[in-house]
Amino acid sequence: MSTPEILVIETPNLGDRSYVVGYEGTAVVVDPQRDIDRVYAVLADRDWTVTHVVETHVHNDYVSGGLVLAEELGATYVVPVGHDYQFTAAEMGDGDTFESGAMAWRVMHTPGHTPHHVSYAVATDGEDRAVFTGGSLLFGSVGRPDLIGPDATEGLAHAQWHSVRKLIDGVDAEAAVMPTHGFGSFCSATATVGLESTVGHQATSNPAALLSEQEFVDELLAGLDAFPAYYKHMGPANELGAREIDLSPAENADPEELRRRIEAGEWVVDLRQRRLWAAENIKGSLSFDAEGNAITYLGWLIPWGTPVTLLGATQEQITEFQRDMVRIGIDRPAAQNVGQPSTWSRGPEDIGSVRRADFQELAKALDKDADVIVVDARRLTEWQEGHVAGARHVPLHDLPDNIGQIKAWSDSAAHAGADPTVWISCGSGFRAMVGASLLTRAGVPVVVVDDQFSNAAVAGLPIVRDEHATMLGDAYTD
């Protein structure tokens, strides 16, 4: 017996997967991202007719391309019942079914990640071949239950436990599990395990299948950390229904315009490698190294609606990041420029730099002066696993709201005749450089610890563990 061919479309910068499922001439697309040209690319050498485009849930981490794709292909757009959609679609709930040629699809209500979340099991010849679980059953984990709001979190955590067991009990053990989240997405409650799995394997390995309901809920809630602020804009955008995207290059900004945009408070984002930004940058620009988790943190940190100008070493670098931007609902950059600081500046007065260091150098600085200001920009769970003694915890996502306090630390040190420099670190250097660019723009002197955190202990720095992270000294508990 033959089985459907499942083509995976990876979106690694957001940690998600979309799927095209084809069998005997027909196909179904599951959870497509907004840049649907990638769907057309995988369909190009397949003689398939797409009959349905389906969503497992109203997504919180990206804007869907499902509505436009279904319209362009003349396919049925299937969405979970229960939302206030501003477009016409086939709303389906638990027990509903549809056919795509010889494929039989059934809908299973699997709340937990969201209240109306559904999964789709696909069968051929009477046997389940795969189940598309969205943000429900992941590989060794589940989708996080806290995106709707704090009042719903515990109830959704309980629902997630029941949904996993419903999937395990209701889908053949040999069926492949095909989640949307869990590949680096913040929609995953905890770290996932592996890149493929089956229902049967998850039945013997997933915490939701192994723990009692309350044990699972307690463990799930205890492991939750912050999630990107831009998520709050994704649900409304997906209920409204996103339209076509425009990936053509933005207008070129000359040095005068770049300076005007910076001075107006707009975001001028430098996508070059962070070491290049540190060595030479346009004063007031922000470092979002495109080789790191740039789009997630841009969406997390930027005041929503702020115009964005992109600077890159190549047009390809800018174009790829522009694609990432539309995926999270930032439709167009205000402007762009390809080149380097010498071509972006009006003169030497526009050029800045930031010192890079490693943990060995930080250790030497602390040996000379135990009062050196050290800011740890990692997330809460990372901090709790171990941090440099005496460091102050300001997660990167909280840093923009606390620049004034960090500047006050620096100013206080300067007034006391001490070193006002802020040493900022993270897990590997990416977040520290983003934070440094924000602080530098505000006039705070900075050294970036561009190093793996594991090297802190190697450098002889004392590492301590805290159950509760403190930020701004002891004034704030995250």
C-alpha positions as CSV (number, residue, x, y, z in Angstrom):
1,M,0.0,0.0,0.0
2,S,1.3,3.4,-0.9
3,T,1.4,6.4,1.4
4,P,1.1,10.1,0.8
5,E,4.3,12.0,0.0
6,I,4.8,14.7,2.6
7,L,7.0,17.7,1.6
8,V,8.3,19.8,4.4
9,I,8.8,23.5,4.1
10,E,11.1,24.7,6.8
11,T,11.1,28.2,8.2
12,P,14.2,27.9,10.5
13,N,14.3,31.6,11.4
14,L,11.0,31.2,13.2
15,G,11.4,27.5,14.1
16,D,8.3,26.3,12.2
17,R,7.3,23.8,9.5
18,S,4.6,23.9,6.8
19,Y,3.6,20.8,4.8
20,V,2.4,19.9,1.4
21,V,0.8,16.4,1.4
22,G,0.3,14.8,-2.0
23,Y,-1.2,11.5,-3.1
24,E,-2.4,10.2,-6.4
25,G,-2.8,13.6,-8.0
26,T,-4.2,15.7,-5.2
27,A,-2.6,17.6,-2.4
28,V,-3.4,19.5,0.9
29,V,-1.3,22.3,2.3
30,V,-0.9,22.6,6.1
31,D,-0.1,25.8,8.0
32,P,1.6,27.8,5.2
33,Q,3.7,30.8,6.0
34,R,2.9,34.1,4.3
35,D,5.6,33.8,1.6
36,I,3.6,31.3,-0.4
37,D,6.1,31.3,-3.3
38,R,7.8,28.5,-1.4
39,V,4.7,26.4,-1.7
40,Y,4.6,27.0,-5.5
41,A,8.2,26.0,-5.7
42,V,7.7,22.6,-4.2
43,L,4.5,22.1,-6.3
44,A,6.4,23.0,-9.5
45,D,7.6,19.5,-10.3
46,R,4.6,17.7,-8.9
47,D,1.5,17.0,-10.9
48,W,-0.8,17.7,-8.0
49,T,-4.0,19.7,-7.7
50,V,-4.3,21.4,-4.3
51,T,-7.8,20.8,-3.1
52,H,-7.5,22.2,0.5
53,V,-5.4,24.6,2.5
54,V,-5.8,23.9,6.2
55,E,-4.8,25.7,9.4
56,T,-4.3,23.9,12.8
57,H,-4.9,27.1,14.7
58,V,-4.9,30.9,14.5
59,H,-1.1,31.3,14.7
60,N,0.6,33.6,17.2
61,D,4.1,33.5,15.9
62,Y,3.6,34.2,12.2
63,V,1.1,35.6,9.7
64,S,-0.4,32.9,7.6
65,G,-0.5,32.8,3.8
66,G,-3.3,30.3,3.8
67,L,-6.1,32.6,2.7
68,V,-4.3,34.0,-0.3
69,L,-2.9,30.6,-1.3
70,A,-6.4,29.0,-1.2
71,E,-7.8,31.9,-3.2
72,E,-5.1,31.7,-5.9
73,L,-5.4,27.9,-6.2
74,G,-9.2,27.7,-6.0
75,A,-8.8,25.4,-3.0
76,T,-11.0,25.1,0.1
77,Y,-9.6,27.0,3.0
78,V,-10.2,25.0,6.2
79,V,-9.8,26.8,9.6
80,P,-10.8,25.8,13.2
81,V,-14.3,26.7,14.2
82,G,-14.8,29.3,16.9
83,H,-13.0,32.4,15.8
84,D,-14.3,35.7,14.6
85,Y,-12.9,35.5,11.1
86,Q,-13.2,38.4,8.8
87,F,-13.2,36.2,5.7
88,T,-15.2,33.3,4.4
89,A,-13.7,29.8,5.0
90,A,-14.8,26.3,5.8
91,E,-14.8,26.2,9.6
92,M,-14.4,22.7,10.9
93,G,-14.3,21.1,14.4
94,D,-14.0,17.8,16.1
95,G,-15.2,14.9,14.1
96,D,-15.5,16.8,10.8
97,T,-14.0,15.1,7.7
98,F,-13.1,15.9,4.1
99,E,-11.5,14.1,1.2
100,S,-8.7,15.1,-1.1
101,G,-8.8,12.5,-3.9
102,A,-8.0,9.2,-2.2
103,M,-6.9,10.8,1.0
104,A,-9.4,10.9,3.9
105,W,-8.8,13.7,6.4
106,R,-10.4,14.0,9.8
107,V,-10.4,16.9,12.2
108,M,-9.6,16.4,15.9
109,H,-10.2,19.2,18.4
110,T,-6.9,19.4,20.4
111,P,-7.0,22.5,22.6
112,G,-4.1,23.5,24.7
113,H,-1.9,25.7,22.6
114,T,-5.0,27.7,21.8
115,P,-8.7,27.0,22.8
116,H,-9.8,26.2,19.3
117,H,-6.8,24.3,18.1
118,V,-7.3,21.3,15.9
119,S,-5.2,18.5,14.5
120,Y,-5.6,16.7,11.1
121,A,-5.2,13.0,10.7
122,V,-4.8,11.7,7.1
123,A,-5.6,8.2,6.1
124,T,-5.2,6.2,2.9
125,D,-6.6,2.6,2.4
126,G,-8.2,2.9,5.8
127,E,-4.9,3.4,7.7
128,D,-3.7,6.6,9.4
129,R,-0.5,7.8,7.7
130,A,0.2,11.0,9.5
131,V,-1.3,13.5,11.9
132,F,-0.6,17.2,11.6
133,T,-0.5,18.5,15.2
134,G,0.4,22.2,14.8
135,G,1.1,23.4,18.3
136,S,-0.4,20.4,20.2
137,L,1.7,17.3,20.3
138,L,5.4,18.1,19.5
139,F,8.5,15.9,19.6
140,G,9.0,15.3,23.3
141,S,7.0,18.4,24.2
142,V,3.9,20.4,23.6
143,G,3.0,23.8,22.4
144,R,3.0,26.5,25.1
145,P,-0.4,27.2,26.8
146,D,0.2,30.8,27.9
147,L,-0.2,32.8,24.6
148,I,-3.9,33.6,25.1
149,G,-3.4,35.2,28.5
150,P,-2.6,34.4,32.1
151,D,-6.2,33.7,33.0
152,A,-6.4,30.9,30.4
153,T,-3.0,29.4,30.9
154,E,-3.6,26.8,33.6
155,G,-6.8,25.6,31.9
156,L,-5.1,25.3,28.6
157,A,-2.2,23.3,30.2
158,H,-4.7,20.8,31.5
159,A,-6.3,20.7,28.0
160,Q,-3.0,20.1,26.4
161,W,-2.5,16.9,28.5
162,H,-5.9,15.6,27.4
163,S,-5.3,16.5,23.8
164,V,-2.0,14.6,23.7
165,R,-3.7,11.5,25.1
166,K,-6.6,12.0,22.7
167,L,-4.2,11.9,19.8
168,I,-2.3,8.9,21.1
169,D,-5.6,7.0,21.6
170,G,-7.3,8.2,18.4
171,V,-4.5,7.9,15.8
172,D,-2.7,4.7,14.6
173,A,0.6,4.2,16.4
174,E,2.5,4.0,13.1
175,A,1.3,7.4,11.9
176,A,3.9,10.1,11.6
177,V,3.6,13.1,13.9
178,M,3.9,16.3,11.9
179,P,4.0,19.4,14.1
180,T,4.2,23.0,13.0
181,H,6.1,24.2,16.0
182,G,9.0,22.8,17.9
183,F,12.0,23.5,15.7
184,G,13.2,26.6,17.6
185,S,9.9,28.3,17.8
186,F,9.0,30.1,21.1
187,C,5.6,28.5,20.6
188,S,7.1,25.3,22.1
189,A,6.7,25.1,25.8
190,T,10.0,23.3,26.3
191,A,12.8,22.1,24.1
192,T,11.8,19.4,21.7
193,V,13.6,16.2,20.9
194,G,14.5,15.0,17.4
195,L,13.3,15.9,13.9
196,E,10.8,13.1,13.3
197,S,8.5,10.8,15.3
198,T,5.4,8.6,15.3
199,V,2.4,8.6,17.5
200,G,3.6,5.3,19.0
201,H,7.0,6.8,19.9
202,Q,5.4,9.8,21.5
203,A,3.2,7.5,23.5
204,T,6.3,6.1,25.2
205,S,8.3,9.3,25.5
206,N,6.3,12.5,25.6
207,P,5.8,13.9,29.2
208,A,2.1,14.4,28.6
209,A,1.8,10.6,28.0
210,L,4.0,9.6,30.9
211,L,3.1,12.0,33.7
212,S,-0.1,12.3,35.7
213,E,-2.2,15.3,34.7
214,Q,-1.2,17.4,37.6
215,E,2.4,16.5,37.4
216,F,2.4,17.4,33.7
217,V,0.7,20.7,34.3
218,D,3.0,21.6,37.2
219,E,6.1,20.8,35.1
220,L,4.8,22.6,32.1
221,L,3.9,25.8,33.9
222,A,7.2,25.8,35.8
223,G,9.2,25.7,32.5
224,L,7.5,28.6,30.8
225,D,9.6,31.7,30.0
226,A,8.9,34.9,28.2
227,F,7.7,34.9,24.6
228,P,8.1,37.6,21.9
229,A,6.0,40.7,22.3
230,Y,5.0,40.7,18.6
231,Y,3.0,37.6,19.1
232,K,0.1,39.7,20.3
233,H,-0.3,41.2,16.8
234,M,-0.3,37.8,14.9
235,G,-3.7,36.5,16.1
236,P,-5.7,39.6,15.0
237,A,-3.8,39.7,11.7
238,N,-4.7,36.0,11.0
239,E,-8.3,36.5,12.0
240,L,-8.5,39.4,9.6
241,G,-6.8,37.5,6.8
242,A,-3.5,38.7,5.4
243,R,-3.2,39.8,1.8
244,E,-0.4,39.4,-0.8
245,I,3.1,40.4,0.0
246,D,5.6,42.7,-1.8
247,L,9.2,41.6,-1.7
248,S,10.5,44.2,-4.1
249,P,13.5,46.3,-2.8
250,A,12.6,49.4,-0.9
251,E,13.8,52.8,-1.9
252,N,17.5,53.5,-1.4
253,A,18.4,55.8,1.5
254,D,21.4,58.1,1.1
255,P,23.6,59.1,4.1
256,E,21.5,62.2,4.8
257,E,18.3,60.3,4.8
258,L,19.8,57.6,7.1
259,R,20.9,60.2,9.6
260,R,17.5,61.9,9.4
261,R,15.7,58.6,10.1
262,I,18.0,57.8,13.0
263,E,17.5,61.2,14.6
264,A,13.7,60.8,14.1
265,G,13.8,57.7,16.3
266,E,13.2,55.2,13.5
267,W,15.1,51.9,13.5
268,V,18.0,51.6,11.1
269,V,18.9,48.0,11.3
270,D,22.4,46.7,10.3
271,L,22.2,43.0,9.2
272,R,25.9,42.5,8.8
273,Q,27.8,40.1,11.1
274,R,27.9,41.5,14.5
275,R,31.7,41.6,14.6
276,L,31.6,43.9,11.6
277,W,29.0,46.1,13.3
278,A,31.2,46.3,16.4
279,A,34.3,47.2,14.4
280,E,32.6,50.0,12.4
281,N,29.0,51.1,12.4
282,I,26.7,54.1,11.7
283,K,26.1,55.8,15.0
284,G,22.5,55.1,16.1
285,S,22.1,52.0,14.0
286,L,21.1,48.7,15.6
287,S,22.9,45.4,15.2
288,F,20.7,42.5,14.2
289,D,23.1,40.0,12.8
290,A,21.1,38.2,10.1
291,E,23.0,35.0,10.9
292,G,21.4,35.0,14.4
293,N,17.9,34.9,15.6
294,A,17.4,38.4,14.2
295,I,13.8,38.5,13.1
296,T,12.4,37.1,16.4
297,Y,14.2,39.7,18.4
298,L,13.5,42.5,16.0
299,G,9.8,41.7,16.3
300,W,10.2,41.3,20.1
301,L,12.0,44.6,20.7
302,I,10.7,47.2,18.2
303,P,7.9,49.5,19.2
304,W,5.2,48.1,16.8
305,G,4.7,50.3,13.8
306,T,8.2,52.0,14.0
307,P,9.6,52.4,10.4
308,V,12.5,50.1,9.7
309,T,15.4,50.8,7.3
310,L,17.6,47.9,6.4
311,L,21.4,48.0,5.9
312,G,23.2,45.0,4.5
313,A,26.4,43.8,3.0
314,T,24.5,42.4,0.0
315,Q,21.0,42.8,-1.6
316,E,20.5,39.1,-0.9
317,Q,21.0,39.7,2.8
318,I,18.4,42.4,2.8
319,T,15.9,40.5,0.6
320,E,16.0,37.5,2.8
321,F,15.4,39.6,5.9
322,Q,12.6,41.4,4.2
323,R,11.0,38.0,3.7
324,D,11.4,37.3,7.4
325,M,9.7,40.6,8.2
326,V,6.6,40.0,6.2
327,R,6.2,36.6,8.0
328,I,5.7,38.5,11.2
329,G,3.5,41.3,9.7
330,I,6.1,44.0,9.0
331,D,5.1,44.4,5.4
332,R,7.7,46.8,4.0
333,P,11.0,48.4,5.1
334,A,10.9,52.2,4.9
335,A,14.2,52.2,3.0
336,Q,17.4,50.2,2.5
337,N,21.0,50.6,1.6
338,V,23.6,47.9,0.5
339,G,27.2,48.6,1.3
340,Q,29.2,49.4,4.4
341,P,29.6,52.2,6.9
342,S,31.9,54.2,4.7
343,T,29.1,54.4,2.1
344,W,26.4,55.0,4.6
345,S,28.0,57.9,6.5
346,R,28.2,61.6,5.8
347,G,31.7,61.6,7.3
348,P,33.9,60.3,10.2
349,E,31.5,61.9,12.7
350,D,28.8,59.4,11.8
351,I,31.1,56.3,12.4
352,G,31.2,54.5,15.7
353,S,32.5,51.3,17.1
354,V,32.1,49.0,20.1
355,R,34.7,47.0,21.9
356,R,34.3,43.2,21.8
357,A,35.7,41.0,24.6
358,D,35.5,37.5,25.9
359,F,34.9,36.1,29.4
360,Q,38.7,35.9,30.1
361,E,38.8,39.7,29.6
362,L,35.8,40.2,31.8
363,A,37.5,38.1,34.5
364,K,40.5,40.3,34.3
365,A,38.4,43.5,34.6
366,L,36.6,42.1,37.6
367,D,39.9,41.2,39.2
368,K,41.0,44.9,38.9
369,D,37.6,46.3,40.0
370,A,34.9,44.1,41.6
371,D,32.3,46.8,41.0
372,V,32.4,46.6,37.2
373,I,28.9,46.8,35.9
374,V,27.9,43.4,34.3
375,V,24.6,42.9,32.6
376,D,23.3,39.5,31.7
377,A,20.9,39.7,28.8
378,R,19.8,36.0,28.7
379,R,16.3,34.8,29.5
380,L,15.1,33.8,33.0
381,T,15.5,30.1,32.6
382,E,19.1,30.5,31.4
383,W,19.9,32.8,34.3
384,Q,18.5,30.4,36.8
385,E,20.7,27.6,35.4
386,G,23.8,29.7,36.3
387,H,25.2,33.2,36.0
388,V,28.2,35.2,36.9
389,A,28.1,36.2,40.5
390,G,27.3,39.9,40.8
391,A,25.8,40.2,37.4
392,R,22.6,42.1,37.0
393,H,19.8,40.3,35.1
394,V,18.2,42.4,32.4
395,P,16.8,40.0,29.7
396,L,17.2,41.5,26.3
397,H,13.5,41.7,25.8
398,D,13.2,43.9,28.9
399,L,16.3,46.1,28.1
400,P,14.5,48.8,26.0
401,D,12.3,49.6,28.9
402,N,15.2,49.8,31.3
403,I,17.8,51.7,29.4
404,G,17.3,54.7,31.7
405,Q,18.1,52.6,34.8
406,I,21.2,51.1,33.1
407,K,22.3,54.5,32.1
408,A,21.8,55.6,35.7
409,W,24.2,52.8,36.9
410,S,26.8,54.0,34.4
411,D,26.4,57.7,35.4
412,S,26.6,56.9,39.1
413,A,29.8,55.0,38.5
414,A,31.2,58.0,36.6
415,H,30.3,60.4,39.3
416,A,32.0,58.2,41.8
417,G,35.2,58.2,39.7
418,A,34.7,54.6,38.8
419,D,34.5,53.0,35.3
420,P,31.1,53.7,33.8
421,T,31.4,51.0,31.2
422,V,28.6,48.4,31.0
423,W,29.8,44.9,30.1
424,I,26.9,43.1,28.5
425,S,26.8,39.3,27.9
426,C,24.4,36.6,26.9
427,G,24.6,33.0,25.7
428,S,26.8,33.4,22.6
429,G,27.1,37.1,21.8
430,F,24.1,37.8,19.5
431,R,21.8,39.2,22.1
432,A,24.6,41.1,23.8
433,M,25.4,42.8,20.6
434,V,21.8,43.8,20.0
435,G,21.6,45.1,23.6
436,A,24.9,46.9,23.1
437,S,23.6,48.7,20.0
438,L,20.5,49.8,22.0
439,L,22.7,51.1,24.8
440,T,25.2,52.8,22.6
441,R,22.4,54.6,20.8
442,A,21.4,55.9,24.2
443,G,24.9,57.1,25.0
444,V,25.9,54.3,27.4
445,P,29.5,53.1,27.1
446,V,29.6,49.4,26.5
447,V,31.8,46.4,26.1
448,V,30.2,43.4,24.4
449,V,31.2,39.9,25.8
450,D,31.0,38.2,22.5
451,D,31.6,34.7,23.8
452,Q,29.9,31.4,24.7
453,F,28.6,31.5,28.3
454,S,30.2,28.2,29.0
455,N,33.5,30.0,28.8
456,A,32.7,32.1,31.8
457,A,33.5,29.2,34.2
458,V,36.6,28.3,32.1
459,A,37.7,31.9,32.7
460,G,37.5,31.3,36.4
461,L,34.4,33.5,37.0
462,P,32.2,32.3,39.9
463,I,29.0,30.9,38.6
464,V,25.9,30.9,40.9
465,R,22.4,29.6,40.6
466,D,19.3,31.4,41.6
467,E,15.7,30.1,41.8
468,H,14.5,33.7,41.3
469,A,16.2,36.1,38.9
470,T,16.7,39.7,40.0
471,M,16.8,42.6,37.7
472,L,17.9,46.1,38.5
473,G,19.6,44.9,41.6
474,D,16.9,43.5,43.9
475,A,14.2,45.8,42.8
476,Y,12.5,43.6,40.2
477,T,11.7,39.9,40.0
478,D,11.1,38.6,36.5
